[in-house]
Amino acid sequence: MQFRKSRIILVLLVMSGCFSSGQTQSGSGTGIEGVITFGPTQGGPIRADTPSSKPLANATFVVENAKGAEVASFTTDDQGRFRVPLTPGHYTVSKEGEKHGIGHYGPFDVDVVAGRMTNVHWECDTGIR
């Protein structure tokens, strides 16, 4: 009976350590994080009582390195926020599948520095006028 309790306690301690280290890593690291918005959201003149942009929710973006190779992708949350770990270097970020047409959803250039998350706020142009 004593052996069984010790084993359970050991398993709980190991699990606790895993969760604890996972939380520490999510608060730090190297990569990019931020918010992506889009606007204008309607045609015509901008009205003082109406926001001219809003978060770009649930949109998928691709990250390419300096050689043009895709190295990562991410999807924004319902508030347009995202976080993607990357190694240090220069990257270009664009909306997946948005190469031609009305509006501009990138490319956005960003430099990632070792040991920190680069914070960005990118505004996409819908092309509405």
KOLGU-4560 file (N, C-alpha, C; in nm, 3 decimals, padded with zeros to 5 digits):
<recs>
<n_xx: 00.083 n_yy: -00.120 n_zz: 00.000 ca_xx: 00.000 ca_yy: 00.000 ca_zz: 00.000 c_xx: 00.087 c_yy: 00.126 c_zz: 00.000 mol: A seq: 1 type: MET>
<n_xx: 00.191 n_yy: 00.128 n_zz: 00.084 ca_xx: 00.281 ca_yy: 00.243 ca_zz: 00.091 c_xx: 00.351 c_yy: 00.266 c_zz: -00.044 mol: A seq: 2 type: GLN>
<n_xx: 00.390 n_yy: 00.156 n_zz: -00.113 ca_xx: 00.456 ca_yy: 00.166 ca_zz: -00.242 c_xx: 00.363 c_yy: 00.230 c_zz: -00.345 mol: A seq: 3 type: PHE>
<n_xx: 00.236 n_yy: 00.195 n_zz: -00.343 ca_xx: 00.138 ca_yy: 00.249 ca_zz: -00.437 c_xx: 00.121 c_yy: 00.400 c_zz: -00.417 mol: A seq: 4 type: ARG>
<n_xx: 00.113 n_yy: 00.446 n_zz: -00.292 ca_xx: 00.100 ca_yy: 00.589 ca_zz: -00.263 c_xx: 00.223 c_yy: 00.665 c_zz: -00.310 mol: A seq: 5 type: LYS>
<n_xx: 00.341 n_yy: 00.608 n_zz: -00.286 ca_xx: 00.465 ca_yy: 00.673 ca_zz: -00.328 c_xx: 00.470 c_yy: 00.686 c_zz: -00.480 mol: A seq: 6 type: SER>
<n_xx: 00.423 n_yy: 00.584 n_zz: -00.547 ca_xx: 00.422 ca_yy: 00.586 ca_zz: -00.693 c_xx: 00.327 c_yy: 00.693 c_zz: -00.746 mol: A seq: 7 type: ARG>
<n_xx: 00.212 n_yy: 00.705 n_zz: -00.686 ca_xx: 00.114 ca_yy: 00.805 ca_zz: -00.728 c_xx: 00.170 c_yy: 00.946 c_zz: -00.704 mol: A seq: 8 type: ILE>
<n_xx: 00.231 n_yy: 00.965 n_zz: -00.589 ca_xx: 00.290 ca_yy: 01.096 ca_zz: -00.558 c_xx: 00.400 c_yy: 01.129 c_zz: -00.657 mol: A seq: 9 type: ILE>
<n_xx: 00.483 n_yy: 01.032 n_zz: -00.692 ca_xx: 00.590 ca_yy: 01.054 ca_zz: -00.788 c_xx: 00.533 c_yy: 01.093 c_zz: -00.924 mol: A seq: 10 type: LEU>
<n_xx: 00.429 n_yy: 01.025 n_zz: -00.969 ca_xx: 00.367 ca_yy: 01.057 ca_zz: -01.097 c_xx: 00.311 c_yy: 01.200 c_zz: -01.094 mol: A seq: 11 type: VAL>
<n_xx: 00.244 n_yy: 01.237 n_zz: -00.986 ca_xx: 00.189 ca_yy: 01.372 ca_zz: -00.975 c_xx: 00.299 c_yy: 01.478 c_zz: -00.976 mol: A seq: 12 type: LEU>
<n_xx: 00.410 n_yy: 01.452 n_zz: -00.910 ca_xx: 00.521 ca_yy: 01.547 ca_zz: -00.910 c_xx: 00.580 c_yy: 01.564 c_zz: -01.050 mol: A seq: 13 type: LEU>
<n_xx: 00.595 n_yy: 01.454 n_zz: -01.122 ca_xx: 00.649 ca_yy: 01.461 ca_zz: -01.257 c_xx: 00.555 c_yy: 01.539 c_zz: -01.348 mol: A seq: 14 type: VAL>
<n_xx: 00.425 n_yy: 01.511 n_zz: -01.337 ca_xx: 00.327 ca_yy: 01.583 ca_zz: -01.418 c_xx: 00.326 c_yy: 01.732 c_zz: -01.384 mol: A seq: 15 type: MET>
<n_xx: 00.337 n_yy: 01.763 n_zz: -01.257 ca_xx: 00.340 ca_yy: 01.902 ca_zz: -01.214 c_xx: 00.460 c_yy: 01.974 c_zz: -01.273 mol: A seq: 16 type: SER>
<n_xx: 00.575 n_yy: 01.908 n_zz: -01.273 ca_xx: 00.695 ca_yy: 01.967 ca_zz: -01.330 c_xx: 00.682 c_yy: 01.991 c_zz: -01.479 mol: A seq: 17 type: GLY>
<n_xx: 00.617 n_yy: 01.900 n_zz: -01.550 ca_xx: 00.597 ca_yy: 01.916 ca_zz: -01.694 c_xx: 00.507 c_yy: 02.036 c_zz: -01.723 mol: A seq: 18 type: CYS>
<n_xx: 00.394 n_yy: 02.046 n_zz: -01.649 ca_xx: 00.304 ca_yy: 02.159 ca_zz: -01.670 c_xx: 00.372 c_yy: 02.290 c_zz: -01.634 mol: A seq: 19 type: PHE>
<n_xx: 00.447 n_yy: 02.291 n_zz: -01.529 ca_xx: 00.516 ca_yy: 02.411 ca_zz: -01.484 c_xx: 00.616 c_yy: 02.458 c_zz: -01.588 mol: A seq: 20 type: SER>
<n_xx: 00.697 n_yy: 02.367 n_zz: -01.643 ca_xx: 00.797 ca_yy: 02.408 ca_zz: -01.741 c_xx: 00.731 c_yy: 02.452 c_zz: -01.871 mol: A seq: 21 type: SER>
<n_xx: 00.618 n_yy: 02.392 n_zz: -01.907 ca_xx: 00.545 ca_yy: 02.433 ca_zz: -02.027 c_xx: 00.493 c_yy: 02.574 c_zz: -02.013 mol: A seq: 22 type: GLY>
<n_xx: 00.446 n_yy: 02.613 n_zz: -01.895 ca_xx: 00.396 ca_yy: 02.747 ca_zz: -01.874 c_xx: 00.509 c_yy: 02.848 c_zz: -01.881 mol: A seq: 23 type: GLN>
<n_xx: 00.623 n_yy: 02.814 n_zz: -01.829 ca_xx: 00.736 ca_yy: 02.906 ca_zz: -01.833 c_xx: 00.778 c_yy: 02.933 c_zz: -01.977 mol: A seq: 24 type: THR>
<n_xx: 00.782 n_yy: 02.829 n_zz: -02.060 ca_xx: 00.825 ca_yy: 02.847 ca_zz: -02.198 c_xx: 00.728 c_yy: 02.931 c_zz: -02.278 mol: A seq: 25 type: GLN>
<n_xx: 00.596 n_yy: 02.920 n_zz: -02.250 ca_xx: 00.500 ca_yy: 02.997 ca_zz: -02.327 c_xx: 00.511 c_yy: 03.146 c_zz: -02.298 mol: A seq: 26 type: SER>
<n_xx: 00.565 n_yy: 03.185 n_zz: -02.184 ca_xx: 00.579 ca_yy: 03.325 ca_zz: -02.150 c_xx: 00.704 c_yy: 03.387 c_zz: -02.208 mol: A seq: 27 type: GLY>
<n_xx: 00.795 n_yy: 03.307 n_zz: -02.258 ca_xx: 00.918 ca_yy: 03.360 ca_zz: -02.314 c_xx: 00.943 c_yy: 03.292 c_zz: -02.447 mol: A seq: 28 type: SER>
<n_xx: 01.058 n_yy: 03.313 n_zz: -02.503 ca_xx: 01.092 ca_yy: 03.246 ca_zz: -02.628 c_xx: 01.137 c_yy: 03.343 c_zz: -02.733 mol: A seq: 29 type: GLY>
<n_xx: 01.146 n_yy: 03.290 n_zz: -02.853 ca_xx: 01.190 ca_yy: 03.367 ca_zz: -02.968 c_xx: 01.087 c_yy: 03.351 c_zz: -03.078 mol: A seq: 30 type: THR>
<n_xx: 01.044 n_yy: 03.460 n_zz: -03.138 ca_xx: 00.946 ca_yy: 03.454 ca_zz: -03.245 c_xx: 00.874 c_yy: 03.586 c_zz: -03.260 mol: A seq: 31 type: GLY>
<n_xx: 00.751 n_yy: 03.579 n_zz: -03.313 ca_xx: 00.670 ca_yy: 03.699 ca_zz: -03.329 c_xx: 00.533 c_yy: 03.677 c_zz: -03.267 mol: A seq: 32 type: ILE>
<n_xx: 00.476 n_yy: 03.785 n_zz: -03.215 ca_xx: 00.342 ca_yy: 03.783 ca_zz: -03.160 c_xx: 00.281 c_yy: 03.920 c_zz: -03.184 mol: A seq: 33 type: GLU>
<n_xx: 00.150 n_yy: 03.925 n_zz: -03.186 ca_xx: 00.087 ca_yy: 04.054 ca_zz: -03.205 c_xx: -00.057 c_yy: 04.043 c_zz: -03.247 mol: A seq: 34 type: GLY>
<n_xx: -00.103 n_yy: 04.148 n_zz: -03.316 ca_xx: -00.242 ca_yy: 04.161 ca_zz: -03.360 c_xx: -00.243 c_yy: 04.202 c_zz: -03.506 mol: A seq: 35 type: VAL>
<n_xx: -00.337 n_yy: 04.142 n_zz: -03.579 ca_xx: -00.357 ca_yy: 04.180 ca_zz: -03.719 c_xx: -00.499 c_yy: 04.233 c_zz: -03.732 mol: A seq: 36 type: ILE>
<n_xx: -00.510 n_yy: 04.353 n_zz: -03.787 ca_xx: -00.641 ca_yy: 04.414 ca_zz: -03.809 c_xx: -00.659 c_yy: 04.439 c_zz: -03.958 mol: A seq: 37 type: THR>
<n_xx: -00.783 n_yy: 04.474 n_zz: -03.999 ca_xx: -00.807 ca_yy: 04.508 ca_zz: -04.138 c_xx: -00.904 c_yy: 04.625 c_zz: -04.146 mol: A seq: 38 type: PHE>
<n_xx: -00.888 n_yy: 04.701 n_zz: -04.252 ca_xx: -00.974 ca_yy: 04.816 ca_zz: -04.272 c_xx: -00.944 c_yy: 04.879 c_zz: -04.405 mol: A seq: 39 type: GLY>
<n_xx: -01.021 n_yy: 04.969 n_zz: -04.454 ca_xx: -01.147 ca_yy: 05.008 ca_zz: -04.394 c_xx: -01.249 c_yy: 04.895 c_zz: -04.401 mol: A seq: 40 type: PRO>
<n_xx: -01.346 n_yy: 04.900 n_zz: -04.309 ca_xx: -01.446 ca_yy: 04.795 ca_zz: -04.301 c_xx: -01.571 c_yy: 04.827 c_zz: -04.382 mol: A seq: 41 type: THR>
<n_xx: -01.582 n_yy: 04.951 n_zz: -04.430 ca_xx: -01.695 ca_yy: 04.989 ca_zz: -04.515 c_xx: -01.652 c_yy: 05.099 c_zz: -04.610 mol: A seq: 42 type: GLN>
<n_xx: -01.723 n_yy: 05.109 n_zz: -04.722 ca_xx: -01.691 ca_yy: 05.210 ca_zz: -04.822 c_xx: -01.737 c_yy: 05.348 c_zz: -04.781 mol: A seq: 43 type: GLY>
<n_xx: -01.687 n_yy: 05.446 n_zz: -04.851 ca_xx: -01.730 ca_yy: 05.584 ca_zz: -04.825 c_xx: -01.643 c_yy: 05.652 c_zz: -04.722 mol: A seq: 44 type: GLY>
<n_xx: -01.686 n_yy: 05.771 n_zz: -04.681 ca_xx: -01.607 ca_yy: 05.848 ca_zz: -04.585 c_xx: -01.602 c_yy: 05.780 c_zz: -04.448 mol: A seq: 45 type: PRO>
<n_xx: -01.494 n_yy: 05.799 n_zz: -04.379 ca_xx: -01.479 ca_yy: 05.744 ca_zz: -04.244 c_xx: -01.562 c_yy: 05.827 c_zz: -04.149 mol: A seq: 46 type: ILE>
<n_xx: -01.642 n_yy: 05.759 n_zz: -04.067 ca_xx: -01.728 ca_yy: 05.827 ca_zz: -03.970 c_xx: -01.661 c_yy: 05.824 c_zz: -03.834 mol: A seq: 47 type: ARG>
<n_xx: -01.675 n_yy: 05.934 n_zz: -03.761 ca_xx: -01.612 ca_yy: 05.945 ca_zz: -03.629 c_xx: -01.668 c_yy: 05.842 c_zz: -03.530 mol: A seq: 48 type: ALA>
<n_xx: -01.794 n_yy: 05.802 n_zz: -03.544 ca_xx: -01.856 ca_yy: 05.710 ca_zz: -03.449 c_xx: -01.841 c_yy: 05.563 c_zz: -03.488 mol: A seq: 49 type: ASP>
<n_xx: -01.771 n_yy: 05.535 n_zz: -03.598 ca_xx: -01.754 ca_yy: 05.398 ca_zz: -03.646 c_xx: -01.606 c_yy: 05.366 c_zz: -03.658 mol: A seq: 50 type: THR>
<n_xx: -01.561 n_yy: 05.254 n_zz: -03.600 ca_xx: -01.420 ca_yy: 05.218 ca_zz: -03.613 c_xx: -01.384 c_yy: 05.194 c_zz: -03.760 mol: A seq: 51 type: PRO>
<n_xx: -01.267 n_yy: 05.238 n_zz: -03.799 ca_xx: -01.226 ca_yy: 05.221 ca_zz: -03.938 c_xx: -01.160 c_yy: 05.085 c_zz: -03.962 mol: A seq: 52 type: SER>
<n_xx: -01.127 n_yy: 05.014 n_zz: -03.855 ca_xx: -01.068 ca_yy: 04.881 ca_zz: -03.871 c_xx: -01.117 c_yy: 04.790 c_zz: -03.758 mol: A seq: 53 type: SER>
<n_xx: -01.097 n_yy: 04.660 n_zz: -03.778 ca_xx: -01.133 ca_yy: 04.563 ca_zz: -03.675 c_xx: -01.038 c_yy: 04.445 c_zz: -03.683 mol: A seq: 54 type: LYS>
<n_xx: -01.034 n_yy: 04.360 n_zz: -03.579 ca_xx: -00.943 ca_yy: 04.245 ca_zz: -03.579 c_xx: -00.972 c_yy: 04.150 c_zz: -03.694 mol: A seq: 55 type: PRO>
<n_xx: -00.867 n_yy: 04.097 n_zz: -03.753 ca_xx: -00.880 ca_yy: 03.997 ca_zz: -03.859 c_xx: -00.883 c_yy: 03.860 c_zz: -03.791 mol: A seq: 56 type: LEU>
<n_xx: -01.003 n_yy: 03.810 n_zz: -03.769 ca_xx: -01.023 ca_yy: 03.686 ca_zz: -03.693 c_xx: -01.010 c_yy: 03.562 c_zz: -03.781 mol: A seq: 57 type: ALA>
<n_xx: -00.950 n_yy: 03.458 n_zz: -03.722 ca_xx: -00.944 ca_yy: 03.325 ca_zz: -03.782 c_xx: -00.887 c_yy: 03.324 c_zz: -03.924 mol: A seq: 58 type: ASN>
<n_xx: -00.784 n_yy: 03.402 n_zz: -03.945 ca_xx: -00.717 ca_yy: 03.408 ca_zz: -04.076 c_xx: -00.583 c_yy: 03.337 c_zz: -04.066 mol: A seq: 59 type: ALA>
<n_xx: -00.551 n_yy: 03.261 n_zz: -04.169 ca_xx: -00.425 ca_yy: 03.187 ca_zz: -04.170 c_xx: -00.320 c_yy: 03.263 c_zz: -04.249 mol: A seq: 60 type: THR>
<n_xx: -00.201 n_yy: 03.274 n_zz: -04.191 ca_xx: -00.087 ca_yy: 03.342 ca_zz: -04.252 c_xx: 00.029 c_yy: 03.245 c_zz: -04.264 mol: A seq: 61 type: PHE>
<n_xx: 00.113 n_yy: 03.266 n_zz: -04.365 ca_xx: 00.233 ca_yy: 03.185 ca_zz: -04.381 c_xx: 00.356 c_yy: 03.271 c_zz: -04.356 mol: A seq: 62 type: VAL>
<n_xx: 00.459 n_yy: 03.208 n_zz: -04.301 ca_xx: 00.584 ca_yy: 03.275 ca_zz: -04.269 c_xx: 00.692 c_yy: 03.217 c_zz: -04.358 mol: A seq: 63 type: VAL>
<n_xx: 00.761 n_yy: 03.304 n_zz: -04.432 ca_xx: 00.870 ca_yy: 03.260 ca_zz: -04.519 c_xx: 01.001 c_yy: 03.319 c_zz: -04.470 mol: A seq: 64 type: GLU>
<n_xx: 01.108 n_yy: 03.240 n_zz: -04.483 ca_xx: 01.241 ca_yy: 03.288 ca_zz: -04.444 c_xx: 01.298 c_yy: 03.376 c_zz: -04.555 mol: A seq: 65 type: ASN>
<n_xx: 01.420 n_yy: 03.424 n_zz: -04.537 ca_xx: 01.483 ca_yy: 03.515 ca_zz: -04.632 c_xx: 01.503 c_yy: 03.451 c_zz: -04.770 mol: A seq: 66 type: ALA>
<n_xx: 01.505 n_yy: 03.319 n_zz: -04.777 ca_xx: 01.521 ca_yy: 03.248 ca_zz: -04.905 c_xx: 01.387 c_yy: 03.220 c_zz: -04.974 mol: A seq: 67 type: LYS>
<n_xx: 01.275 n_yy: 03.260 n_zz: -04.910 ca_xx: 01.144 ca_yy: 03.241 ca_zz: -04.968 c_xx: 01.080 c_yy: 03.107 c_zz: -04.938 mol: A seq: 68 type: GLY>
<n_xx: 01.141 n_yy: 03.028 n_zz: -04.850 ca_xx: 01.085 ca_yy: 02.898 ca_zz: -04.813 c_xx: 00.988 c_yy: 02.914 c_zz: -04.696 mol: A seq: 69 type: ALA>
<n_xx: 00.873 n_yy: 02.849 n_zz: -04.704 ca_xx: 00.777 ca_yy: 02.854 ca_zz: -04.595 c_xx: 00.832 c_yy: 02.776 c_zz: -04.475 mol: A seq: 70 type: GLU>
<n_xx: 00.836 n_yy: 02.843 n_zz: -04.359 ca_xx: 00.891 ca_yy: 02.780 ca_zz: -04.239 c_xx: 00.788 c_yy: 02.763 c_zz: -04.129 mol: A seq: 71 type: VAL>
<n_xx: 00.674 n_yy: 02.832 n_zz: -04.140 ca_xx: 00.570 ca_yy: 02.821 ca_zz: -04.037 c_xx: 00.441 c_yy: 02.880 c_zz: -04.092 mol: A seq: 72 type: ALA>
<n_xx: 00.334 n_yy: 02.853 n_zz: -04.020 ca_xx: 00.206 ca_yy: 02.917 ca_zz: -04.048 c_xx: 00.134 c_yy: 02.934 c_zz: -03.914 mol: A seq: 73 type: SER>
<n_xx: 00.038 n_yy: 03.024 n_zz: -03.913 ca_xx: -00.040 ca_yy: 03.046 ca_zz: -03.791 c_xx: -00.177 c_yy: 03.097 c_zz: -03.828 mol: A seq: 74 type: PHE>
<n_xx: -00.271 n_yy: 03.083 n_zz: -03.737 ca_xx: -00.407 ca_yy: 03.133 ca_zz: -03.755 c_xx: -00.437 c_yy: 03.230 c_zz: -03.642 mol: A seq: 75 type: THR>
<n_xx: -00.489 n_yy: 03.346 n_zz: -03.676 ca_xx: -00.524 ca_yy: 03.445 ca_zz: -03.574 c_xx: -00.644 c_yy: 03.396 c_zz: -03.495 mol: A seq: 76 type: THR>
<n_xx: -00.656 n_yy: 03.442 n_zz: -03.370 ca_xx: -00.773 ca_yy: 03.407 ca_zz: -03.288 c_xx: -00.888 c_yy: 03.502 c_zz: -03.320 mol: A seq: 77 type: ASP>
<n_xx: -00.995 n_yy: 03.496 n_zz: -03.242 ca_xx: -01.111 ca_yy: 03.580 ca_zz: -03.271 c_xx: -01.087 c_yy: 03.729 c_zz: -03.247 mol: A seq: 78 type: ASP>
<n_xx: -00.975 n_yy: 03.764 n_zz: -03.184 ca_xx: -00.938 ca_yy: 03.905 ca_zz: -03.164 c_xx: -00.823 c_yy: 03.948 c_zz: -03.254 mol: A seq: 79 type: GLN>
<n_xx: -00.787 n_yy: 03.862 n_zz: -03.352 ca_xx: -00.679 ca_yy: 03.894 ca_zz: -03.444 c_xx: -00.540 c_yy: 03.871 c_zz: -03.387 mol: A seq: 80 type: GLY>
<n_xx: -00.531 n_yy: 03.812 n_zz: -03.267 ca_xx: -00.401 ca_yy: 03.790 ca_zz: -03.202 c_xx: -00.337 c_yy: 03.661 c_zz: -03.253 mol: A seq: 81 type: ARG>
<n_xx: -00.205 n_yy: 03.657 n_zz: -03.245 ca_xx: -00.131 ca_yy: 03.537 ca_zz: -03.283 c_xx: 00.002 c_yy: 03.534 c_zz: -03.209 mol: A seq: 82 type: PHE>
<n_xx: 00.062 n_yy: 03.418 n_zz: -03.209 ca_xx: 00.196 ca_yy: 03.398 ca_zz: -03.151 c_xx: 00.258 c_yy: 03.280 c_zz: -03.223 mol: A seq: 83 type: ARG>
<n_xx: 00.378 n_yy: 03.298 n_zz: -03.277 ca_xx: 00.444 ca_yy: 03.191 ca_zz: -03.350 c_xx: 00.593 c_yy: 03.189 c_zz: -03.313 mol: A seq: 84 type: VAL>
<n_xx: 00.643 n_yy: 03.075 n_zz: -03.265 ca_xx: 00.786 ca_yy: 03.065 ca_zz: -03.235 c_xx: 00.867 c_yy: 03.052 c_zz: -03.364 mol: A seq: 85 type: PRO>
<n_xx: 00.979 n_yy: 03.125 n_zz: -03.369 ca_xx: 01.068 ca_yy: 03.122 ca_zz: -03.485 c_xx: 01.211 c_yy: 03.137 c_zz: -03.437 mol: A seq: 86 type: LEU>
<n_xx: 01.303 n_yy: 03.085 n_zz: -03.515 ca_xx: 01.444 ca_yy: 03.108 ca_zz: -03.485 c_xx: 01.481 c_yy: 03.250 c_zz: -03.528 mol: A seq: 87 type: THR>
<n_xx: 01.588 n_yy: 03.306 n_zz: -03.476 ca_xx: 01.628 ca_yy: 03.441 ca_zz: -03.515 c_xx: 01.651 c_yy: 03.450 c_zz: -03.666 mol: A seq: 88 type: PRO>
<n_xx: 01.612 n_yy: 03.564 n_zz: -03.723 ca_xx: 01.632 ca_yy: 03.586 ca_zz: -03.866 c_xx: 01.532 c_yy: 03.685 c_zz: -03.922 mol: A seq: 89 type: GLY>
<n_xx: 01.535 n_yy: 03.699 n_zz: -04.054 ca_xx: 01.444 ca_yy: 03.789 ca_zz: -04.126 c_xx: 01.334 c_yy: 03.706 c_zz: -04.190 mol: A seq: 90 type: HIS>
<n_xx: 01.208 n_yy: 03.750 n_zz: -04.177 ca_xx: 01.095 ca_yy: 03.675 ca_zz: -04.228 c_xx: 00.997 c_yy: 03.768 c_zz: -04.300 mol: A seq: 91 type: TYR>
<n_xx: 00.917 n_yy: 03.707 n_zz: -04.387 ca_xx: 00.809 ca_yy: 03.775 ca_zz: -04.456 c_xx: 00.681 c_yy: 03.698 c_zz: -04.425 mol: A seq: 92 type: THR>
<n_xx: 00.577 n_yy: 03.771 n_zz: -04.385 ca_xx: 00.450 ca_yy: 03.709 ca_zz: -04.345 c_xx: 00.340 c_yy: 03.760 c_zz: -04.438 mol: A seq: 93 type: VAL>
<n_xx: 00.260 n_yy: 03.669 n_zz: -04.494 ca_xx: 00.147 ca_yy: 03.704 ca_zz: -04.579 c_xx: 00.029 c_yy: 03.611 c_zz: -04.556 mol: A seq: 94 type: SER>
<n_xx: -00.088 n_yy: 03.661 n_zz: -04.587 ca_xx: -00.210 ca_yy: 03.580 ca_zz: -04.571 c_xx: -00.206 c_yy: 03.464 c_zz: -04.670 mol: A seq: 95 type: LYS>
<n_xx: -00.241 n_yy: 03.348 n_zz: -04.622 ca_xx: -00.240 ca_yy: 03.228 ca_zz: -04.705 c_xx: -00.336 c_yy: 03.244 c_zz: -04.824 mol: A seq: 96 type: GLU>
<n_xx: -00.286 n_yy: 03.217 n_zz: -04.944 ca_xx: -00.369 ca_yy: 03.221 ca_zz: -05.063 c_xx: -00.400 c_yy: 03.359 c_zz: -05.116 mol: A seq: 97 type: GLY>
<n_xx: -00.349 n_yy: 03.465 n_zz: -05.058 ca_xx: -00.380 ca_yy: 03.602 ca_zz: -05.100 c_xx: -00.264 c_yy: 03.660 c_zz: -05.180 mol: A seq: 98 type: GLU>
<n_xx: -00.248 n_yy: 03.619 n_zz: -05.302 ca_xx: -00.139 ca_yy: 03.671 ca_zz: -05.384 c_xx: -00.185 c_yy: 03.782 c_zz: -05.478 mol: A seq: 99 type: LYS>
<n_xx: -00.309 n_yy: 03.772 n_zz: -05.528 ca_xx: -00.360 ca_yy: 03.872 ca_zz: -05.621 c_xx: -00.503 c_yy: 03.906 c_zz: -05.583 mol: A seq: 100 type: HIS>
<n_xx: -00.550 n_yy: 04.018 n_zz: -05.631 ca_xx: -00.687 ca_yy: 04.058 ca_zz: -05.605 c_xx: -00.692 c_yy: 04.189 c_zz: -05.528 mol: A seq: 101 type: GLY>
<n_xx: -00.814 n_yy: 04.223 n_zz: -05.488 ca_xx: -00.836 ca_yy: 04.348 ca_zz: -05.415 c_xx: -00.788 c_yy: 04.332 c_zz: -05.272 mol: A seq: 102 type: ILE>
<n_xx: -00.724 n_yy: 04.435 n_zz: -05.222 ca_xx: -00.677 ca_yy: 04.434 ca_zz: -05.084 c_xx: -00.534 c_yy: 04.385 c_zz: -05.072 mol: A seq: 103 type: GLY>
<n_xx: -00.475 n_yy: 04.420 n_zz: -04.960 ca_xx: -00.337 ca_yy: 04.379 ca_zz: -04.933 c_xx: -00.330 c_yy: 04.321 c_zz: -04.792 mol: A seq: 104 type: HIS>
<n_xx: -00.293 n_yy: 04.194 n_zz: -04.784 ca_xx: -00.283 ca_yy: 04.123 ca_zz: -04.657 c_xx: -00.139 c_yy: 04.077 c_zz: -04.637 mol: A seq: 105 type: TYR>
<n_xx: -00.048 n_yy: 04.168 n_zz: -04.657 ca_xx: 00.094 ca_yy: 04.140 ca_zz: -04.652 c_xx: 00.150 c_yy: 04.163 c_zz: -04.790 mol: A seq: 106 type: GLY>
<n_xx: 00.275 n_yy: 04.138 n_zz: -04.811 ca_xx: 00.368 ca_yy: 04.081 ca_zz: -04.713 c_xx: 00.413 c_yy: 04.184 c_zz: -04.610 mol: A seq: 107 type: PRO>
<n_xx: 00.437 n_yy: 04.134 n_zz: -04.490 ca_xx: 00.491 ca_yy: 04.212 ca_zz: -04.380 c_xx: 00.630 c_yy: 04.158 c_zz: -04.350 mol: A seq: 108 type: PHE>
<n_xx: 00.727 n_yy: 04.247 n_zz: -04.341 ca_xx: 00.864 ca_yy: 04.206 ca_zz: -04.306 c_xx: 00.884 c_yy: 04.219 c_zz: -04.157 mol: A seq: 109 type: ASP>
<n_xx: 00.959 n_yy: 04.124 n_zz: -04.099 ca_xx: 00.987 ca_yy: 04.128 ca_zz: -03.956 c_xx: 01.122 c_yy: 04.062 c_zz: -03.929 mol: A seq: 110 type: VAL>
<n_xx: 01.196 n_yy: 04.121 n_zz: -03.837 ca_xx: 01.323 ca_yy: 04.064 ca_zz: -03.793 c_xx: 01.304 c_yy: 04.008 c_zz: -03.653 mol: A seq: 111 type: ASP>
<n_xx: 01.344 n_yy: 03.882 n_zz: -03.635 ca_xx: 01.332 ca_yy: 03.814 ca_zz: -03.506 c_xx: 01.470 c_yy: 03.809 c_zz: -03.441 mol: A seq: 112 type: VAL>
<n_xx: 01.474 n_yy: 03.852 n_zz: -03.315 ca_xx: 01.598 ca_yy: 03.858 ca_zz: -03.238 c_xx: 01.596 c_yy: 03.744 c_zz: -03.136 mol: A seq: 113 type: VAL>
<n_xx: 01.710 n_yy: 03.683 n_zz: -03.113 ca_xx: 01.720 ca_yy: 03.571 ca_zz: -03.019 c_xx: 01.676 c_yy: 03.609 c_zz: -02.878 mol: A seq: 114 type: ALA>
<n_xx: 01.600 n_yy: 03.521 n_zz: -02.816 ca_xx: 01.563 ca_yy: 03.538 ca_zz: -02.677 c_xx: 01.445 c_yy: 03.630 c_zz: -02.649 mol: A seq: 115 type: GLY>
<n_xx: 01.376 n_yy: 03.676 n_zz: -02.754 ca_xx: 01.260 ca_yy: 03.761 ca_zz: -02.727 c_xx: 01.155 c_yy: 03.746 c_zz: -02.836 mol: A seq: 116 type: ARG>
<n_xx: 01.032 n_yy: 03.775 n_zz: -02.797 ca_xx: 00.921 ca_yy: 03.776 ca_zz: -02.892 c_xx: 00.911 c_yy: 03.918 c_zz: -02.949 mol: A seq: 117 type: MET>
<n_xx: 00.913 n_yy: 03.928 n_zz: -03.080 ca_xx: 00.897 ca_yy: 04.057 ca_zz: -03.147 c_xx: 00.748 c_yy: 04.087 c_zz: -03.157 mol: A seq: 118 type: THR>
<n_xx: 00.707 n_yy: 04.199 n_zz: -03.099 ca_xx: 00.566 ca_yy: 04.235 ca_zz: -03.096 c_xx: 00.533 c_yy: 04.324 c_zz: -03.216 mol: A seq: 119 type: ASN>
<n_xx: 00.425 n_yy: 04.290 n_zz: -03.288 ca_xx: 00.387 ca_yy: 04.365 ca_zz: -03.408 c_xx: 00.237 c_yy: 04.396 c_zz: -03.405 mol: A seq: 120 type: VAL>
<n_xx: 00.198 n_yy: 04.499 n_zz: -03.479 ca_xx: 00.058 ca_yy: 04.528 ca_zz: -03.508 c_xx: 00.054 c_yy: 04.560 c_zz: -03.657 mol: A seq: 121 type: HIS>
<n_xx: -00.003 n_yy: 04.467 n_zz: -03.732 ca_xx: -00.011 ca_yy: 04.483 ca_zz: -03.876 c_xx: -00.153 c_yy: 04.516 c_zz: -03.918 mol: A seq: 122 type: TRP>
<n_xx: -00.167 n_yy: 04.614 n_zz: -04.006 ca_xx: -00.296 ca_yy: 04.657 ca_zz: -04.058 c_xx: -00.305 c_yy: 04.613 c_zz: -04.204 mol: A seq: 123 type: GLU>
<n_xx: -00.403 n_yy: 04.531 n_zz: -04.236 ca_xx: -00.428 ca_yy: 04.487 ca_zz: -04.373 c_xx: -00.526 c_yy: 04.585 c_zz: -04.438 mol: A seq: 124 type: CYS>
<n_xx: -00.503 n_yy: 04.611 n_zz: -04.566 ca_xx: -00.588 ca_yy: 04.704 ca_zz: -04.641 c_xx: -00.689 c_yy: 04.623 c_zz: -04.723 mol: A seq: 125 type: ASP>
<n_xx: -00.817 n_yy: 04.641 n_zz: -04.694 ca_xx: -00.922 ca_yy: 04.566 ca_zz: -04.764 c_xx: -00.940 c_yy: 04.611 c_zz: -04.909 mol: A seq: 126 type: THR>
<n_xx: -00.897 n_yy: 04.732 n_zz: -04.941 ca_xx: -00.916 ca_yy: 04.785 ca_zz: -05.075 c_xx: -01.050 c_yy: 04.853 c_zz: -05.093 mol: A seq: 127 type: GLY>
<n_xx: -01.133 n_yy: 04.855 n_zz: -04.989 ca_xx: -01.264 ca_yy: 04.921 ca_zz: -04.996 c_xx: -01.243 c_yy: 05.072 c_zz: -04.989 mol: A seq: 128 type: ILE>
<n_xx: -01.306 n_yy: 05.142 n_zz: -05.079 ca_xx: -01.297 ca_yy: 05.289 ca_zz: -05.077 c_xx: -01.431 c_yy: 05.351 c_zz: -05.092 mol: A seq: 129 type: ARG>
</recs>
